[in-house]
Amino acid sequence: MTEKSKFQTVVREIMATSVTRVVLSILLGFFFGGIFMVLFNENVVATYSTLFTTPGDTFVAAFNTIVDGYGALLRGAIFNPEGRDLVAMFRPITETLRMAAPLVMAGLGLALGFRVGLFNIGGTGQIVMGLAGATWVATRMELPPVIHMIVAVIAAVVCAAAWGAFAGFLKARTGAHEVIVTIMMNYIALDFFTWMLRTKGLLLAATGGGTPKSDPPAATSMLPTLFGDMYKIHIGIFIAIAATFAYWLLMERSAIGYRFRMVGHNANAARAAGIKVESTFVWAMAVSAAFIGLAAANQALSNPGGITTSLNADIGFDAITVALLGGNSAKRIAAAGLLFGAFKAGSPAMQVVGVSPEILGVVQALIVLFIAAPPLIKAMLRLPEPAAEQKVVA
Amino acid sequence: MKLELRGITKRFGSLVANDSINLTVQPGEIVSLLGENGAGKSTLMNVLYGLYQADAGEILVDDKATHFKGPGDAMAAGIGMVHQHFMLIPVFTVAENVALGHEPTKFAGQIDLSEARTRVKEISDKFGFNVDPDALVRDLPVGVQQRVEIIKALSRNAKTLVLDEPTAVLTPQETDELMSIMKQLASSGTSIIFITHKLREVKEVADRIVVIRLGKVVGEAKPTATASELASMMVGREVDLTVERSKKAPGEVVLSVSNISVRDDRGQLAVDALSLDVRAGEVLAIAGVQGNGQTELAEAIVGLRKLEKGSGEIKFKGANIEHKSVRHRLDDFLSYVPEDRKKDGLISEFTLEENLMLNQSYDDDRGAEFVNRGLINAKVLEAETEKAIKAFDVRTQGSKSLAGQLSGGNQQKLVLAREMSRPHDVLLVSQPTRGVDVGSIEFIHDQIMQERDDQQTAVILISTELDEVLALADRIAVMYRGRIVGIVSADATRETLGKMMAGIAA
């Protein structure tokens, strides 16, 4: 347990990928995504029969497909010049910000875990527990405005953190690997949440029957929107910005974050320096999950329709991608969250022009693959550290 | 066999590990390859043994150019290698180990060990090795295991023997025995290349000393050269190896350990009802061959390892501390330099600054104010690190560079700087100069003596290097199989200590 595992080394190296390589990976991801777009596009496929007689048709069709596809992505995620009015033109960017907020919050949480050497795969479970907490407060309690919202956010954070801390406790106490523990706890959390949503008196909507769905959150508990009814965007994006700053302060400037990093890099040295490594695991999991709890609050308190089981849980997995892309820097995590927020916001627009939205999933996966592959391959082939020998001699 | 290395150059990337090295070994000659860690000795020997291919230069055996594609070729040409870490299979007998790799077989593939057994007997008798071919290797003492390695090489008709740091794992007696074996082998015509950084051994056994520094041969010396001359050649500047120490009466008992037992990671009793006292202003050395419970003892004092239930106590100035946490012991009175600095002493991925506050990251810690209301005080941290770098002569690009980029000696100086600049009454240093260059050894020894003389610190020095123990200690406790065999004063002879290290009470 004290030895740094190969697994940890790989995660650490992925996190340490340079900005240049991340940017190149993103570009490559788009490039190969474009190829997929072309390969499966009906217009292009139609030209295959004449590929050898009039190859120009195929290339024109392929080029148009890519331009259309990514053009739609930009229109859907940043600015839509074809909008009916100014409000509609600017809607895409507000949607991107709205979608990015929970990804940033949860991404920060997972990245924090990674830096302590904890591969927290339990984002899903922690989000779900956060949703349960926030939704209960939002639908079952009556409090004055603002206070109601704050209590609901705190409930989400505390529930998620407790769930994460429990996984950390199991690791610290039994030595069980956190990947296994958190994955298993995801299922428990999901089923627990479903049960709550199905049970009268807990979360099941007062008018609800068979479907597991909660009441809409009380108006007093909702995160206020920024521009009234004009846009859906709400103060969640500011919470995300505040979370980014808090993450930076905690990990780069505070003594607690310093000890977190210490344990992540070298648990033996941390122990010899008097750090209680096991309890650090518990605390780090709690803080990691607390950020994820913020994402849960963001989701639970911004959806006027009420919460169902299927909704929102995938943020836990998307956030892993964000964390890997963002690596060790808060700013980069925020940027990665924005990128994936843009994917989410832009995907309906791509569908409109006939590009299947799964292409974006492919792009997303390719980006991660390009970033994760070099350390993975190195570990799998047991390539020696090229600098090791030289360092000693120097 | 005459062996000649001519213009051997080996590069790793942009780094030249061997820079056109010339080395000739005459039949029956003992040539000592002397150099600091990382000077390029091992690289050169790996080239000779066919493990690396040289980028330039050639190897001549009896004046004929040869090319070794791998260790097999080298062995066939009569070169044998005894590695620092033995390549023996513990559950096999001596004969089986010797036969391994070229097992003669009988009918239906049965291994014919009789020949190997005879070979072992022959060689053992010829040189007085006293090795039983049917003994299991794991039952043999380290020194005898090493002889098995030598027999292995000789049984394959090695004419040139390469010994890579062979004495690192031996007691002084075993070292002396190895020396006489080397002399015997040489007089029977075997050439020996003896790699080491221990000056005393070189002077005793070598016919010729070749000094390597930074991948180049910097000169040759005769065994009559003084230790300081050799050290200066290795380092490239004047080195004074004598340690100044004043006579003085030690103060009161500061730390007392009584009757403690500790288990190692495998659950074996590593420290067995051990007791010792350290006084203010004295250096108590704990000598002994590696692996006799020194590591576990240190970890028990620091609090990293639990005492056996019901066993003994540890007192600091009369107060029991065995139930205190590591952090409280470190903050209250203890400075600790672990034997494996890379694993336990520092974090390679952290900057020098971050490493300096490794055990002082709490608001209420004594010492420099690195942390204020939970936030790291960057200004104080930088200033203190600059101070430490200067005071301890840490050679670095700056306080913001990574600790992993420092050389072994400079890493050790960084750890010492951290531990010595914190408030403390007891300094526990484990193997302070292991893997450290000669130039830094001098400095580190001076610092430890200053602790003793100027700070009145109670110093516990755990070391397997007898020279170091003799140079620094006021009292020497010798540890063997988890117990203190005896405690002697600093004027004890090597012979006495050597016997005690083998478990024989003085």
Chai-1 contact restraints between the chains, C-beta under 6 A:
chainA,res_idxA,chainB,res_idxB,connection_type,confidence,min_distance_angstrom,max_distance_angstrom,comment,restraint_id
A,R253,B,L375,contact,1.0,0.0,6.0,A-B,restraint_1
A,R253,B,I376,contact,1.0,0.0,6.0,A-B,restraint_2
A,S254,B,G374,contact,1.0,0.0,6.0,A-B,restraint_3
A,S254,B,L375,contact,1.0,0.0,6.0,A-B,restraint_4
A,A255,B,S361,contact,1.0,0.0,6.0,A-B,restraint_5
A,A255,B,V371,contact,1.0,0.0,6.0,A-B,restraint_6
A,A255,B,G374,contact,1.0,0.0,6.0,A-B,restraint_7
A,Y258,B,S361,contact,1.0,0.0,6.0,A-B,restraint_8
A,R259,B,S361,contact,1.0,0.0,6.0,A-B,restraint_9
A,H265,B,I347,contact,1.0,0.0,6.0,A-B,restraint_10
A,H265,B,E349,contact,1.0,0.0,6.0,A-B,restraint_11
A,N266,B,I347,contact,1.0,0.0,6.0,A-B,restraint_12
A,N268,B,K343,contact,1.0,0.0,6.0,A-B,restraint_13
A,N268,B,D344,contact,1.0,0.0,6.0,A-B,restraint_14
A,A269,B,D344,contact,1.0,0.0,6.0,A-B,restraint_15
A,A269,B,I347,contact,1.0,0.0,6.0,A-B,restraint_16
A,A272,B,P338,contact,1.0,0.0,6.0,A-B,restraint_17
A,A272,B,D344,contact,1.0,0.0,6.0,A-B,restraint_18
A,A273,B,L358,contact,1.0,0.0,6.0,A-B,restraint_19
A,A273,B,N359,contact,1.0,0.0,6.0,A-B,restraint_20
A,G274,B,V326,contact,1.0,0.0,6.0,A-B,restraint_21
A,G274,B,R327,contact,1.0,0.0,6.0,A-B,restraint_22
A,G274,B,L330,contact,1.0,0.0,6.0,A-B,restraint_23
A,G274,B,N359,contact,1.0,0.0,6.0,A-B,restraint_24
A,E389,B,F12,contact,1.0,0.0,6.0,A-B,restraint_25
A,Q390,B,F12,contact,1.0,0.0,6.0,A-B,restraint_26
A,Q390,B,L15,contact,1.0,0.0,6.0,A-B,restraint_27
A,V392,B,G38,contact,1.0,0.0,6.0,A-B,restraint_28
A,V393,B,L15,contact,1.0,0.0,6.0,A-B,restraint_29
A,V393,B,A17,contact,1.0,0.0,6.0,A-B,restraint_30
A,V393,B,G38,contact,1.0,0.0,6.0,A-B,restraint_31
